[in-house]
Amino acid sequence: MKVEKTFGDTVKKLREEKSLPLREVAEALKIDTSMLGKIEKNNRKPTKQLIERFASFFNVSDKDLTISFLSDTIAYQVMEEEDFSNEVFKVAEEKVKYLKTKKSLNK
């Protein structure tokens, strides 16, 4: 599965590839049509459970959709700090390594 530019873009493309209207997908996912529209426009964030339902419905990897969603979240936050965004990514990567090590030691 090719992840589009944003989570919303990805979901919209998956829906359009199957020629499905918003209403039909929203009904299958048990959400409001307006909510699906907002998700596709990146104006609303899905829950983890909803991401899993999207993956199941479109028969794609929930890992890929989760990565798409999480990368959006990080990108939007870092985007506001353009002057040092590259540094933020480097430090965040190191923190993730540290936190994983710390977590495994606490088990």
C-alpha positions in Angstrom: 0.0 0.0 0.0 1.3 3.4 -0.9 0.9 5.9 1.9 -0.3 9.2 0.5 0.9 12.6 1.8 -1.3 12.6 4.9 -3.5 10.0 6.7 -6.6 11.8 5.3 -5.2 11.7 1.7 -4.5 8.0 2.1 -8.0 7.2 3.4 -9.6 9.3 0.6 -7.6 7.5 -2.0 -8.4 4.1 -0.7 -12.1 5.1 -0.7 -12.0 6.5 -4.2 -10.1 3.5 -5.6 -13.1 1.4 -4.7 -15.5 4.1 -6.0 -17.3 4.2 -2.7 -19.2 7.3 -1.5 -18.5 8.8 1.9 -21.8 7.6 3.2 -21.2 4.0 2.4 -17.7 3.9 4.0 -18.9 5.8 7.1 -21.8 3.4 7.5 -19.5 0.4 7.3 -17.2 2.0 9.9 -20.1 3.0 12.1 -19.2 6.7 12.1 -21.0 9.8 10.8 -20.4 10.8 7.2 -19.3 14.3 8.4 -16.7 12.7 10.6 -15.3 10.7 7.7 -15.2 13.8 5.6 -13.3 15.7 8.4 -10.8 12.8 8.7 -10.2 12.9 4.9 -9.6 16.6 5.2 -7.3 16.2 8.2 -9.6 18.2 10.4 -10.3 15.3 12.7 -8.0 12.7 14.2 -9.1 9.0 14.2 -8.8 6.8 17.3 -6.5 3.8 17.2 -9.6 1.6 17.0 -10.9 3.5 14.0 -7.6 3.2 12.3 -7.9 -0.6 12.8 -11.4 -0.5 11.3 -10.2 1.5 8.3 -7.4 -1.1 7.7 -9.8 -4.0 8.0 -12.4 -2.4 5.8 -9.9 -1.5 3.0 -7.9 -4.7 3.6 -4.6 -2.8 4.1 -2.0 -3.0 6.9 -3.1 -1.3 10.1 0.7 -0.8 10.7 0.9 1.4 7.5 -2.1 3.4 8.4 -0.9 3.9 12.0 2.5 5.0 10.8 0.8 7.5 8.4 -1.3 8.9 11.2 1.6 9.1 13.7 3.9 10.7 11.2 1.2 13.4 10.5 1.0 14.1 14.2 4.7 14.5 14.6 5.0 16.5 11.4 2.3 19.0 12.3 3.9 19.6 15.7 7.4 20.0 14.4 6.3 22.1 11.5 5.6 25.0 13.8 9.2 25.0 14.9 10.8 25.2 11.4 14.0 26.8 12.6 15.2 23.7 14.3 13.0 20.9 13.1 15.9 18.7 11.9 17.4 18.9 15.4 14.1 18.0 17.0 13.9 14.8 14.8 17.4 13.8 15.8 16.8 14.3 19.5 13.4 12.6 19.3 15.1 9.6 17.6 17.6 9.4 20.5 14.9 9.8 23.1 12.9 6.9 21.5 16.0 4.7 21.8 16.5 5.8 25.4 12.9 5.2 26.4 12.8 1.8 24.8 16.0 0.8 26.7 14.5 2.2 29.9 11.2 0.4 29.3 12.9 -3.0 28.7 15.0 -2.5 32.0 11.8 -2.0 34.0 10.2 -5.2 32.8 
